Amino acid sequence: MAMLSSLNLMFNNMTNKKKKVLIGCSGGPDSMALLDMSKDKYDVYCAHVNYHKRKSANRDERIVKDYCLKNKIPFYSIDYKDKAGGNFQDKARVFRYGYFSKLIKELNLDMVLVAHHKDDLIETYFLQERRGSKPNHYGLKRSVKISGVKVYRPLLKYSKQDLLDYCDKNLIPYGIDESNLTDDYTRNKIRHQIVEKMSNKDKQYIIKEINRKNKENANELKKAKVFLNKRNKVSIKEFNDYDNKELLLSLLLNKQLSNKEVKEIIRQIKEAKSFEILMDDYYLVKEYDYIEVYKKDDDYQYTLNNLKYFKTKHFKTSKIGGNKEGVSIKKEDFPLTIRNYQNGDFITMKYGKKKLNRFFIDNKIPSKMRKTWPVLLNSDGDIVLVPGIGCDLFHYSKKHNLYMIKL
């Protein structure tokens, strides 16, 4: 029972009654222990997701709800029914943290507390090792941001058995998820075949190994940040000469990459003359002997019912400008549309059709600039002006009344 006393002492030391927290509670012994230990330390709210994947799902929801009613804890629940197939665990996690994020914002709470413990940390480490990838962090971080909210794991020093003992000693109700008793998932196999058979000494040895690897990772991360020096663009030679390419790509893309993704990107960097990959909200581009990462810009479109002179972050319209920035607009051209470049765009010139992509290549205009390059269309949907190329065959004049300048 000394361990249970220290568990309570740890909670007393780390908490602040002013904090408003959301406890993600499944109804199992881990999260019920966390809920009970938190109720007198924080201003607690409770959230439960019912996945309806097993017969005992409604029982677990009742356990959490009844406990919250008894202890006057605000209780929130939501149903999730998966119909699309695919990786249920991944989709359920995205749904769960999306729900937590919604509640955090609506209730103006400080953070989410979840009941991951020492055994979960070790299971995660073995999963990472099995996948063969090199993560930025081994095991589980005590504090992370998920779906834009802070998620805190206060129980990582304590085992599954510690939390079961706490619930039994304090008569805290809980349900056992029977799906965790099977080996249907890789994590379950690791839990039953490896972690549950480990002694406390074995677990501490693994924890030391995890801490050592995370320390090495921290040093590598520091080195990589110094190398990049806040750059989002490096030469192919610099990239090829750098030892930890996986970490470099992860930092550039602001994303943990799988081993498969890293291998494919490195292959393309080595073999392809140029490429462009969209990953989440970031483009990874190879062109002109450089690789660059930049955030995806939203498409834009403006409608002009008359001549209008204004400025945006990508372009401005003006009464004055260069010869290749002007056009003579006629009454029948309205309404005009200004939008960003799209694949397949072309403008009709005296010598025939000019593909905008060819213009970009000939002038070595970087990919990042191409995507936000403005084009002007008339009421028929024809491109009549492209800054840098000029106006089309049918709008040529020595007296332009509208100029569009790329910024």
Secondary structure, DSSP 8 states (H G I E B T S, - for coil): -HHHHHHHHHHHHH--TT-EEEEE--SSHHHHHHHHHHTTTSEEEEEEEE---STTHHHHHHHHHHHHHHTT--EEEEE----S-S-HHHHHHHHHHHHHHHHHHHHT-SEEE---BHHHHHHHHHHHHHHT---SSSS--SEEEETTEEEE-TBTTS-HHHHHHHHHHTT------GGGGS-SSHHHHHHHHTGGG--HHHHHHHHHHHHHHHHHHHHHHHHHHHHHTT-SEEEHHHHHH-S-HHHHHHHHHTS---HHHHHHHHHHHHH-SSEEEEETTEEEEEETTEEEEEE-----EEEESS----B-SSEEEES---GGGEE---GGG-SEEEEE--TT-EEEETTEEEEHHHHHHHTT--HHHHTT-EEEE-TTS-EEEETTTEE-GGG--SS-SEEEEE-
